[in-house]
Amino acid sequence: MKDLETEDFETVKISSDDNIIVKVPVNVVHAFKNDTDQPMVMLAVSSREYNPDDDDTYPMVILQ
C-alpha cells in the first residue's frame, strides 16, 4: 500500500493461516500479489456501490 499524500509505503504479508482484515484507507494505492503456486481467494468489500461514471480507480505500478 502506498499513501498518496505522505508517499509512505507498507507491505502486508498474509498467509493462508491468517484470519485478518486489511482495511485500505482513502487515498491509498493498493495491490495484491500471490507469491505461491496455490490459488488465492480474496473477498473485497466496499463502503459504497460501484458507479462507472464516478470511477476512483487510477492505474499505478506499486508491485515489482
N, C-alpha and C positions, 0 to 999 in steps of 0.2 A: 504494500500500500504506500502511496506517495501523497502527502499533503500538498495541495497546490498553493496554499498560502505560505507555509513555512519551508517547503521543499524537504521536510523530514521524510525519511524512507524507513519502512518497517517490514520485516519478513516474519510471517507467522507460519510455522511448520506444524502440520497436523497429521497424526497417524490414524489408522483405522481403529485403534484402541481408544482414541479420544472421543469424548461426547461433549462438544463445546459449541458455542455460538460465536461467530465472528461478526461484529457489527461494524459496518463501514460508514463512517460519518459523512456528512455533506462536504463536498469539495475534496474528496479523497479518491484518487485514481486507484483502481484495484484490478488484479488479475489473479487467475488460479492456474496452477500447473500441477499435473500429476507426475511425480517422479518415479512411479512404479510401473510394472507391467500389468498390474491388476486394474480392472475398470474402477473409475471413480464415480461416486454418486453424490450429487450436491443438491441441496434444497435451498432455493433462493426465495426470500420473502421481501416484498416491497411495502413501503408505507403509503404508497399511492398507486392508483391504477395507471397502467401504461397509456400514454397518449402520443401517437405517432406525430402529431402536429406540434408537440412540445417536448421533443426528444432531448434528454440531457446526457446523451452518450457522445463522447468525443474520443476518437482514436488517439492512443498514446502508447508507445512501446515502453514497458517497465520491466518486462521479463527478459532474461538472456539465456 
